[in-house]
Amino acid sequence: MYPRPAPIYCALFLIMGTGMSASFASKGYMALQTLDWETGSAQILSTGAKVTSDKRASCYEPLATYSYKVQGQNFTGQRVRAADSCLWKSESELFEATFKKGDSVAVHYDPDSASEAVLEPGKLWLNDWIQGLAGLLITGIAVLMGIEILRKQR
């Protein structure tokens, strides 16, 4: 027999796992949409990565400001990918090496709303993939736990 709170734990795991998986799916959907966007040229105005958490588990936020022109109209963008996320130190170093102030780079903008743009279409950060996998794992554990609880109650 399972302890009384087991169904509550199962429900909480299910909610947490499906929430993480849904968040990942949303980011993936946004990333896929950017693959159909128009391509132009942008000038990097500034770039960097900002530490956003404590020293034990550093999280780096990608920072980029770039200007681009669409049909004679000037725009300034700041999004790197469809869903900017927490970067690991190695990712932030690669990001800063790839995008340097003054560089001309490809920009991908929404043809229906040219003010929406990204530098790297269709991509997610490693942290996003880990979140998606963890969400699936937690959901799977919750389902198995729920099946076992129901089996034991019969």
Protein Blocks (a to p, Z undefined) as FASTA:
>chain_A
ZZfklmmmmmmmmmmmmmmmmmmmmmmmmmmmmmmpccdddddfbgcdddfbdfklccdd
ddddddddeehiacddfbfblbdcdddfklmmmmmmmpcghiacdddddfklmkbccfbg
hiacfklmmmmmmmmmmmmmmmmmmmmmmmmmZZ
